[in-house]
Amino acid sequence: MQRRYFIKLISGAFALAFIAPMNAFAAIWNKAAFETTKLSDAEKNLEINDEKPSEEILITLPDKAENGAIVQIEVKSNIPNTETISILVEKNPTPLIAHFKFSNGAEPFVVTRIKMAETSDVKVVVKAGNQYFTNAKSVVVLENGCG
Amino acid sequence: MASDNMKMRAQLKGDAASGGYTEVKVLMSHPMETGRKKDDFDRLIPAHFVQLVTATLNGKTVLEAQWGTGISKNPYLTFRLTGAKIGDTVAVTWHDNLGETATQNIIVT
């Protein structure tokens, strides 16, 4: 084997080993949906359409948040075959907060803590089968959490 | 990155036959910078946030989460699994926008 060829081969293998997983990861993260400043664009980029209001999505949030930097949210979907749960804060600089995908026996349930820039509706969208469902709850924010 | 930046607990609540589930709680250590905040010298602090969190039960993917900058600093996450047994392994991995990553395993108790 020629030395030149060998070096090419090795560098190629290195490039593949490092770049391939990075690309795979970058492809998973929905950049367009997360970076947009408009709630409607975030939903469009998540391919959410024709969402129906549903009381079967249970959202637990405080009525008032002292500090918008840490607002605990619990979401539970009682809609059969729930596949994904998306959390959006209407008045945040970038509304899409998180998108959770459940599989292999994970319950459609999640608790996390989010940032809220100001008093706003917190909107949850659930995908079940090929349908979308939504529910929302408003939170009064006393101190900005994005500063 | 050090593996001690994640705290995890996985506890079986009731048994699977009677509608029990395993509750997994995760606390990660991460700045979650939005890229909009300024430091004391009025310079923007670059965005640094977790973008992807995946959880597996005995190697099988159960949860895949994409996050934006709106998750609070030192992210907290609870999720529930049906069908997990005591002794099973739950693993959580995160990746951030700067290419950093961390993984932690925990046994269901």
Interface residues (C-beta under 8 A of the other chain):
Chain A: M22 F25 I28 W29 N30 F34 E35 A69 I70 V71 Q72 E74 V89 N92 P93 T94 L96 I97 A98 H99 F100 K101 F102 S103 N104 G105 A106 E107 F109 V110 V111 T112 R113 I114 K115 G145 C146 G147
Chain B: Y21 T34 R36 K37 Q51 L52 A55 L57 K60 T61 V62 L63 E64 A65 Q66 W67 G68 T69 G70 I71 S72 K73 P75 Y76 L77 T78 F79 R80 L81 T82 G83 A84 H95 G99
